[in-house]
Amino acid sequence: YIVVRKDLTKKPLKWSWGSVISNACHASVSAVIAGMSDPVVQKYVSTDVAVQMHKVTLAVGSEDELLKVSKDLENAKVPHSLWVEEPEKLPTCLAVRPMARSKIKPLLRALKLFR
């Protein structure tokens, strides 16, 4: 799962969609790299499974909402990467380490798809 701030493309920030997508990619790669010792992650990136990678991208409306999701994941001991854009020190998105959907879905159920 990837959770992205929807307000980044609106005033006053007005980020391009490309910048938002790039940040989501950064968070996703960071989550995978951080979990490379996990057998679930190793299977996720193996050549026989990698052609079937699955991601769900969800939206939050603000930095505060993103930080709350991150804190909730931390409290539930769900490994994830919170991406902070530098040098602005602006939290933009997070990605959950690859894992069984059944473990993470209940924690993110209230969020809507990023559209």
Number of C-alpha atoms within 10 A of each C-alpha: 20 23 27 28 22 18 17 19 14 10 8 8 9 10 13 12 11 9 12 18 13 12 20 23 17 19 26 25 15 19 23 21 14 14 19 15 10 14 10 15 18 17 14 20 16 11 10 9 11 12 10 10 9 9 12 10 16 21 19 21 13 16 18 12 13 21 17 13 19 22 13 14 17 12 9 11 9 17 17 23 23 24 22 16 13 8 6 7 9 11 19 23 30 30 27 23 26 24 16 9 9 8 9 17 12 9 14 14 9 9 15 12 13 14 7
